[in-house]
């Protein structure tokens, strides 16, 4: 009986209030995008991020903006950080890490990469398996997984 009453009240509640109630009752989370980007030589673009914990070296990416689609976010992030445009963009997978969702892409680079953001110390193109020594195991695993999905 109580269930029916609550259901009736819920259906008659204005949509904006239902949305707010749902937002307040759900755990918040963040969403980021990252990409394994290859050049014409098959080398992988890695960035030395200022804010990345431990070693700064890893694949490029960043957080999504409100109302932004994942493919738009990765293109924006890469252009803001390096000036590169992306071709043959493919979403490889999504994963959750506690209260964080990560969307991983694979793409080809178009243009010349240079550091364009205060968030980046430096960048470089690396042959597969010839990464910076201090790069994290997790970042190496992401690259390995993406490259194995041809």
N, C-alpha and C positions, 0 to 999 in steps of 0.2 A: 504494500500500500504506500509506504513512504517513498519507495523507488518511483512509483507512478507520479506522485506529487512533485518530487524533485525533477523528474523528466519534463513534466508540464511547465514548471517554472522555468527550467533551462531553455526550453523551446520558445517561450514567450519573452525571454530576456533579449534585449537588443544585441546584435552581433558584436558591436564594439566592446560591450561589457563581458560577453562570453570570451572573446579573444584575450582581453586583459586578465580575466580569471585564469584562463589556461596558462598564460605567460607567467603569472605569479606563482602558479602551482608546479611549474616544470623547472627542472634543474637547468641552469644556464650553461652554455658551452661556447667554445671558440672554434672557428674554422679557418684553416690555412690551405694554401696551395703550394706545390713544389714541382720542379720539373728537371728531368734528366735531358739536357740539351746537347745535341751532337753537332759538330761542324762537319765540313766536307771531308776531313781526314779521319772521321770517326772518333775524334777526341771529345771529351766531356767537359763542359763548362762547370767550374767550381768557383765559389766565392768565399772569401774569408770575411765572414759576418762579424761585425762589432758586437752584436748582442747574443750570438749563439753561445750557449754554455760550453764549457771545456774548450776543445779546439773550435775555432771559428769556421774552419773549412767545411763546406758542404754544398749541396745542390741549391740553386737559387729558388726563391719563393717568398711568400709572406702571407699576411692575413687578408682575408676577404673583407671588402667594404659592405655596408648595408645595401641590400637589394642587388648585389653584384653576382653574376653567374660565375662558376668556377673557371671556365675557359676565358672569360673576360678578365678575371682577377690575375691569372698567371701571365697573360699577355701584358697587362698593365704593370705588374711587379717587375717583370723582366725588362721592359722598356725603361721604367723609372730607374732601375738599378744599373743597367748596362747599355741601354740604347739599342739593344737588339730587338728585332721583330722575330716572330716564330712562324714556322711553316710546318705542315704535316703534324699538327697538334693532335695527340691521342691521349685520352684519359686512360690510365692503366689500372688504377684501383683507388678505393677509399678505405681508410681504416680509422678506428677510434683509439685514442690514447687518453684514458681517464675521461676528463670533460673536454676533450679536444677531438675534432674531426680533421683529418688530413686527406687532401685529394692530390694524388700523384699523377703527373703527366709525363709524356715523352714528346720531344719536338726536335726539329732541325732549326739551326740558327740562320738568320738572314741579316747580314750587315756585319759591322765590326764592333766587338765588345770593348767597352771601356768603363771604368768606375764612374758612376754618375750620382751616387747616393752617399750621404754621410754614414749610412748603415753598413757600408762595405769598405774594408781596409784595402783589399786587392782582389784580383781575379786571375784565373789561368785556365788554359786548356790542357787536359791531362789524358793520356792514353789509358784505356781500361786497365785496371789493376796497378797503375803507377800513380797512385794518389799521394797527396801530402802525407808524410809519415804520421803527423799528429791528428789526422782526420779520424772521426769517431767510427767505431765498428758499425753503428746503426746507419750512418750515412753510406758507408760502403755496401751494406746489405740492400739498401734501397736501390742503389745503382745496379747492383748485381741482379736483383729481381727484375728491374725494368729491362735490362739488356737481354735477359734470358727469354723474354716474351716477344720474340720476333714474329 
